[in-house]
Amino acid sequence: MNTNPEIGHTARLLCEDPFWKMYGDFTHWRIDPFIRQLETKKQKGRILPFVRGLRLSAHLIYAIREILSGSGLTANWGHLLDKSNTFCSCECDVIIHHNGHIGRWDGTEKPIMDFRFIEQQKAVAVISCKSYLRSGDIDREYCELMKQFVNKIWLFSECCGPRSAQNIRSRALEYGYEDFWHLYTWSRQTDPEPNKIGWNKFVEEVRKLEQ
């Protein structure tokens, strides 16, 4: 349900496009029998969870840039620099920030990596991205360290168990994260279930950062 009166039906459908593309693409790799076998046995040759997390962060960055287009805010992967521009924060999967950066590691005009060094005063939110998330996997130290650089720290996972979302959110809030979102729920005994309502709420929260 669209709870934001400023987002009309057509605009909402456009905002949902990235969600459905991510949902279809990520679940395709999640439920494939061969991939599942590799994951279950943690065999060599599998795609590592941190790579899946990086892929999620890339998709989120592209989506957030579209959501915030024309606002003066954008999203990137990188480090935040402290007020003296001397020390770096932890690596940030997604930084939502005012335009501009101190430095950029990108290699060429068609970069394999695009990593930004951004002044902490330009940052408005940071998102930590995970692949399959359990409540016991939440990184408390990361949130504590990042609080020195930015107030809003969000947690976003590709997926979690069907009965885990509320427990993850509760623990994330306890640890200092402002909120938690996921694309879908899934377990080895259940089919993927898209979290479209959660995505629309995420879009609303991102839009609020413009204010």
Secondary structure, DSSP 8 states (H G I E B T S, - for coil): ----TTS-HHHHHHHHHHHHHHHHHHHHHHH-HHHHHHHHHT-TTS--HHHHHHHHHHHHHHHHHHHTTTTTEEEEEEEEE-TTS--B-S-EEEEEEES--SEEE--SSS-S--EEEEEGGGEEEEEEEEEEE-GGG--HHHHHHHTTT-S-EEEEEEEE-TTTHHHHHHHHHHHT-SEEEEEEEEETTEEEEE-HHHHHHHHHHHHHTT-
